[in-house]
């Protein structure tokens, strides 16, 4: 194996997962090591609930993300989410859909078809996902969640060509599934702005990935049941130390999957985001207890993908 390890070194990749966990020297542009993300914020009512709970608990939320996609929000709802996030100078990232799991194909629901569900299926669905990104951008949203490597690479070229806003960000979803330094570097090279790593990676595996890429890593501190249900609160200080810059992502175990969401699920979505913010308060308390020197971003942060104003969208 030594020859293979030596060859990985020539590519600037780590030759293995480190035995001793190095402290990451990398940071966000403002010098911070960590930021907080609340996922599954499924609409304006849920976003308002995040802010209310965060204010009550003294939690600074830097980014919210959503899983049902811009395609399942009306123009008015898209505008409302953009306005709410812009007022707080917070990034909002909407899923880019549809993908195969919501399509008419059978492979994604077969017993071995899990990896297919997050991929764009065929040329027409590729067009549909890119159109969803375009519509989301027209509403002022400046960050989208991407699961398909082809969608990511084409969207990056659209941004370069002026077909999408120059400040558009591409947050790679955990559902893309890439799990090693070489593959995540490919996503970075394809235009990813941040990368949500699989929920079960060890600290050593996170350290190896951090050595290979510069983009921020999104790490579930608590994962939904369908992504493993792991609760890693007591690892949070070490995650920040070895993986910085990192978005600490507070999902929720023992909670229903509400994708695709809608008004029929609004009370549930609101209750879930309130508890996610509570979980963030617990996680941050443990971070400050075990790593009081850890530095989080203050708001506003210049590099967050805060939604654009109407004037900026129409310019």
N, C-alpha and C positions, 0 to 999 in steps of 0.2 A: 504493500500500500504506500510505501514511501515515495515511489515515483509519481503516483497520482497526487499525493499531498504536495509534492514539489511542483507539479504542474499547476495545481490550483494557486500556489503562491505566485507563479509567473503571471497569472491573470488578475492578481490583486485580490484574490479571494482567500478567506481563512482556510487553513489545511484541515481543520476539524473544529468541533465545538470546544471552547476553551475549558480547561480544568479549573483554573482560577479565573474568577469573573472580573474582567477589567472594568474600570469606571469609564463610561463614555465621555469623551471630551467635547462631543458635539452638542449644539444648543439651537434653540429657535433664534431667529434674527434679533430678538430683544434680549438675548442672553439667558432666557428661562430654560428650565429642564422639562417642565410638564405643563399641560393644559388639561381641562376637563371637558369631556363630551358626554352629552345625554342622548342616547339613541331612541329610535321609535317614537319620535315626536310627530304624531300623525295629524297635523292640521293646526289651524290658528288657535283653537281652544286649548289644545295640548301645549302649544308654545306659551300661551299666556299662563298656564298652570306651572310650567317650568320656572318662569320668571317669579311668580308669586312665591313658590316654595323656596327657590334659591335665595330670594330676599329675606324670607323669614328665617332661613337657616344659615345665612352668611356664607353661602357657597357661590364662588365665582364660576360661572359656566361660560366657556369660550366658544363652544360649537354645539349645535344640535343637528341631529341627522334623522332621516325619515325613511321608511322602508316600502311604502305603498307606491311611491313614484309620483313624479309631477303629473303624470297622465291621469291620476285619480283625484286631482285637485282642480276646481274650477278656476277660471281666470281671477275671479274675485278672491278666492282663497289663496292663490299664489301671491297676489298682490298684498293680501293681509299678512301673510307670513314674511314677505320681504320687508314690509313696513315695520312690523314688530321687531324683527332682527336688526334692521338698520337703526332703529331708535336706541337699541341697547348696544350697538356696535359688536354684534355677535355673528359668527358665521352660521349659515343654515345650509345643509347639504341634503338634496333630495335624490332619491334613488332614480336611476335611469332605467326605465322599463318600456316595453315588456321584454321578458326573456323566456327561455324554453319552458320553465316551470309553469308559466301561465298560458302556454300555447296549446294547440290541439294535438301535438305529437305525443306519442306514448312512451318514448324512451326515458323521459325524465321522471316518470312515475313507476318505472320498472324496478325490481328489487335491487339491481345494480346500477341504476341510472342516476343516482344522486349527483355525480359530477356534471351531468348534462344540464341540470335545471337552471343554472345561472348563466348559461351561454346563449348568445343570440343565435337563433336557428334559421339558417338560410339567408339569402340576400335581402328578402323583403323585411324580415325582422330586424336585420342590421339597419335598414332604412328607418324602421319604426323607432328603434331606440335612439338613433341620432336625431330624429325629428322631435322626440320627447326632450332631449337635451336642448335643442334649439328653442322649443316652446318655453321651457323652464328659464332659459337665459333671457328670452324676450320679456319675461315677467320681472327681471331684475336679479334673479337668483344667480349667484356666481360660484356655486359649488355643486357638483353632482357625484353620486355614488355609482361606480362602474364595476361590473363583474366580469366582463368579457374582454380579453386582451385585444381582439380585433376592433371592438368598439373604442377602446382606449386609444389605440394607435391612430384610427381615422379621426376621432374627435380632436386629438392633438394636432393633426394636420389641418383640420378645419379651423382650429384656433390660430394656427400660424398663417393661414390663408385669409383670415378676416371673416370667415363664415361664422365663427363664434367669437365672443368678446375676448380680447387679449388677456384679460384678467380672470378668465374662467379657470376653475380648479377642478381637478379630477381626483377624487378620493376613492381609492380602490377598496371595494367591499371585502369582508372576510370570506365571502362566497367565491371569490376567485380561487382561493385555495392554495396559492403558491406558498411554499413553506421552507425554502432553503435560500442561502445567500445568492446563488447564481440566478435562480428564477425571479426573485424579488428585484434583483438588479435589472433584469429585463423589463419588468414593469416600470421601474424608475426611468429607464432609457426610453420607454414607449410614451412617457408623458405623465406618469402618476405624480401627484402632488404629495399625497400621504398614502400609506399602505396599512390596511388592517390585517394583521397577522392572524393565523389560526389560533384558536382560543387555548390550545393545550400545549403550546411551546414552552419548554423549560427555560430557565434563566440563561443557561449556557447557550441554548439555541437562539435566544433573542440576542445575546451578546455577539454570536457569530454573524447574524444578519446585520446588526448595527455596524460591525466592522466593514461590511461590504457596501453599504448604501448610506447616503446622506439624508434622504427624505425622512420626515417624521414617521414614526410607527404608531399605529392605533392599536392599543392593547386592551382587551376586555379584562377588567378587574373582576367583574361578575358577568358571567355569560348566560344567555337564555338557555332554557332546557334543550331546545333543538340544536344548540351549538355546544352542548356538553354540560351546561349548568354549573360550571366551575366557579367557586367563590375564592378569590385570591387576595383578600384584603391584607393579610399579614405578609404578603410578598410585595406590597406596593412600594415600599421604600427601595428594595433591591431592583424592582422593575424600573423605577425612575433612574436609579444609579447606572444600570448597565445599558438601558435602552434609550436614554435621552438623545434627542428630543422626542417626547412621547405624549400622545393624547391618552389620558386615562379614561376608559370608556366604561360607564356603569350601566350594564344591562340588568336583567332581573331574572333570577331563578324562580321557579314555581309560579309562573305567570303565563296566561294564555297567549298564543300566537295570534295577533290581530291583523295579519296581512292577508288580503288587502283590507285596509280599514275604510271607514266611512262614517256617516252620521249615526248609523245604527249602533256603532261601537264607541261613540265619543265619550260617554261616561267612563267606560273601561279604560280607554286611552288616557284620559285625564288622570284617573286614579293611578295608573301604572307610572306615568312620568313623575308624579309627585313622590312615589316611593323610590324611583330611581335617583331623584335628587337627595332623598334621605340617605340612600345607600352611599351617595357621593360624600355626604357630610361624614359618615362613618369612616369611609376610606381615607379622606383627607385628614381626619383626626389621627388615624394611625400613621399616616405619612409624617405628619408634624411631630408625632410622639417619637418615631424611630429615626427620622431624618429631618430634624428641625432646620438644617441648613439647605434643604432642597428649595429650589427657586421656581415659583410658578409665574406665569405671565399675568401682568396687570392689564385691565381694559382701559382704553382701547389698545389693540395690538395691530400695528400697521399691516402685517402680512396676513391677517385673517380675511377670508373671502366674504366680507360684509356685503349684503345685497346693494345693488346700485339704485340710484333714484330714477324716477321716471325720465327726468331730463337727460340723465346719462344713458339710459336705455335707448332713447329715441335719437340720440346725437349721431 
